[in-house]
Amino acid sequence: MESDTMALEMELRHKLRLSLNVSQEDLLKIMEAFMDMNVTTTANTTHHYCQFNLRDRYKWLHYRLAVCIAVTGAITNLLTISTLTRRNMTTPTNLLLLGLAVADLLVEVEYIPYATSSLLGGDQLMAAKEHALYVLIHAHLSHVCHTIAIWLTVSLAVWRWVAVCRPHAAPSICTMVHARRVLLTVYLACPALATPTFLMYTVKEYHNKAGAKVFRVDFSTLALAHDELLKKINFLVYSVLVKLVPCLLLTVLMPAIIRGMWVAKSRRQRLVCRRPSAPVSTTNGANNNSDPSATTSARRFSRCGGGKKSAVKKSLSLADGVDHKKTHKKGEGATERTTSMLLVVMLLFLLTEAPQGVLTGLSLVYGHDFFSDCYIQLGDFMDLLALINSAINFVLYCVMSLQFRDTFVNLYCGACTRHKATMPTSTKSVTIHAHNSHI
């Protein structure tokens, strides 16, 4: 049977050689080239997902941008912390914002030496085992601090949802005691949640093309054991609990908060429109109390009919928090501004974290090839987005929070302001003294 198969193969080769008019050696070369091309095409189709080399081309720019953003972010977060620790800023929401600023500060500070060493040392650092150990520690610290910032942002979203959509329950839920508990829980639970990451990576020794020793952070033996069980668990925890679940919660909570703001604003406008106005005065200054129909029409006029313009002005003053006659209405305007500011913080977080969560989830589905081809290629760019997100909150607070801006100005510019305020008084006293001397 085997001899018949070999004879058939030889006959087919002979007919193919005659039809192509080539020698036996040329026919063997053609068949070998065809087999190599087939193997290469199959490998490319199976293992390569992202056909680009962004990491090497972007690396020279990334570390320069990262150092600038990280230094700026560290300064802005220090300013945020110093402002939020003032006595007049002591509120449950500001306490959570303070915890978020501390986490963002840790993210920025620990990234500065990593980016600086990579920028100055370059590929020469690959030969030092100490640098590989430092990179491993940097990865763990960055992961923990970033996870803390993520879940504090989610806590702020839940906190604001209670304040806006459940206002009757807010006084008993949104308290300083509960804020401290949330802060402590997040700062303790996130390092425990990152435990699989601590066991997943280690420093391994390799040889480059020149034969020299290099050290790299790679998956540990424990991560690859038992059909890569720990590796799959880590990807599952990181992609689902650290990335996708927070993004889904924010996606659900943000529209609910916006809807709650509109409902509360519409309710206040209806209350303003239905509030009866004062009796209409006649031209001689007396109250027109003798004509009941005139009083009735005047009250109807004030209920968003002819009095629509005054009602709109009233609602705008409430939204801006400038109604000095009603202090609770001023608080309502401040609440709206705080909610708007927090919505912007959540939106920026969602835009920067959702892509990384999606890529991590795809790495779990498609395996190590997708992780090395796509996730690693885009890793530096996603790190840059995270640094920007951690550095920009101070600007948002200054632009959208009047209380934060006034506290910051009084804290850092108070001496100059007080000096300018005292100058006219001193000048006036000198002038008066001069006039009295002439008298």
HELIX and SHEET records of a PDB file:
HELIX    1   1 GLU A    2  LEU A   20  1                                  19    
HELIX    2   2 GLN A   24  HIS A   47  1                                  24    
HELIX    3   3 LEU A   54  LEU A   84  1                                  31    
HELIX    4   4 ARG A   87  MET A   89  5                                   3    
HELIX    5   5 PRO A   92  GLY A  121  1                                  30    
HELIX    6   6 GLY A  122  ALA A  127  5                                   6    
HELIX    7   7 LYS A  129  CYS A  165  1                                  37    
HELIX    8   8 ALA A  170  ILE A  173  1                                   4    
HELIX    9   9 MET A  176  LEU A  193  1                                  18    
HELIX   10  10 THR A  195  MET A  200  1                                   6    
HELIX   11  11 THR A  221  LEU A  236  1                                  16    
HELIX   12  12 VAL A  237  LEU A  244  3                                   8    
HELIX   13  13 VAL A  245  ARG A  274  1                                  30    
HELIX   14  14 PRO A  292  SER A  302  1                                  11    
HELIX   15  15 LYS A  308  ASP A  320  1                                  13    
HELIX   16  16 THR A  327  TYR A  366  1                                  40    
HELIX   17  17 HIS A  368  PHE A  370  1                                   3    
HELIX   18  18 PHE A  371  TYR A  375  3                                   5    
HELIX   19  19 ILE A  376  ALA A  391  1                                  16    
HELIX   20  20 ASN A  393  MET A  400  1                                   8    
HELIX   21  21 LEU A  402  TYR A  412  1                                  11    
HELIX   22  22 GLY A  414  HIS A  438  1                                  25    
SHEET    1   A 2 TYR A 201  HIS A 207  0                                        
SHEET    2   A 2 LYS A 213  PHE A 219 -1                                        
END                                                                             
